[in-house]
């Protein structure tokens, strides 16, 4: 029962994090392209998207 609940919470937090990351992908890309105006803006965008996944999963699963 415990492992089922753990798997359910983890899958729900993955779905929520994925949805939030997909919603904010284009606005974050536009902001970094406007601010940095270099090819490194794509690296920053990937870093922020990774941080969105990590924080979203940790917050949903343990918060």
Protein Blocks (a to p, Z undefined) as FASTA:
>chain_A
ZZmmmmmmmmmmmmmmmmmmmmmmmmmmmmmmmmnopaklmmmmmmmmmmmmmmmmmmmm
mZZ
